């Protein structure tokens, strides 16, 4: 505001920006003043909408208050506080929001004398606000963490004012750490879901509906965890190592398949866990199971192809070994020993192909191998018998 151009509204609507040099990343939201003349006395709809939006998305709400309004029955901020408390009742589950009162143009009266009066005023407003039965006896402290800070007049003590503002700014460093301004916040939406969450909040507020925060939290988690899941599936299918394995198993058995694929799956699921960690536990767990299922659906054809090649290789090796063993050991011994040896080799190969994230059963492929081995043994027996018959004829 330019003092030489008179008094007028400086903020219209809701503005957001990233705070400079504040850790962790902090978004600052500036709301249009509630006592400006531009909208008129009767236009309170946007005031309530913006207040509800601020309470729904913010961990800390700063309320600018003139020092001389403290203790006055007709203080300018009393309608605002009533609005804040009323709209808070529309949040089905209270968020622990820090309400930081910034007292401007501090007088000679010490802050320790002003603060109790302000807190008493706040409590009176809270007590006078109609509440739903569920929150009839809920204390103010369940909804808000009230903090008070005072600033001297900018025009009268500019240097001291700037120093006080700098000190206030410092309080926002590590604000969500234990003991920080928002150290006991609840109902947190992870940063990756903030944009979507805010859009949905505003949509519901504009439709003049109550905000069901638990349901909203689940909805945001569902959308974001699904998005993360889709991203992880896309990343997995584009992975060069996976593509190489997928191509290789089309033509032959690949040693170390199970261990390597397990590692790729584990890496993919771990990345999901890291990105989804702050979302609703029930939702993220459910979507993790869905992600794992989709990944295993992608891997299963390669696994089945691998077992097919393992069966073929084992059968061919059995035939070669059995045909030689028959000449040395006799038919019955060769059939028994060779069958046992190569079924065990199949077991080792299928164990090597085992993926730790799933308990796929290779028994059907093994049964097919058994039948193929038995068929070959029968065929060789028939051939040998024919040869013997021909010899004795």
Secondary structure, DSSP 8 states (H G I E B T S, - for coil): --GGG-------SEEEEE-TT-SS--EEEEE--SS-SSS-TT--HHHHHHHHHHHHH-SEEEEEEEGGGTT-TT-TTHHHHHHHHHHHTTBSS---EEEEEEEES--SS-HHHHHHHHHHHHHHHHHHS---GGGTT--HHHHEEEEEEE---TTT-HHHHHHHHHHHHHTTTTTTSTTSTTTT--S---GGGHHHHHHHHHHHHHTT--B-HHHHHHHHHHHHHHHHHHHHHHHHHH-HHHHHHHHHTTTS--TTHHHHHHHHHHHHHHHHHHHHTTS-HHHHHHHHHHHHHHHHHHHHHHHHHHHHHHHHHHHHHHHHHHHHHHHHH-HHHHHHHHHHHHHHHHHHHHHHT--TT-----HHHHHHHHHHHHHHHHHHHHHHHHHHHHHH-
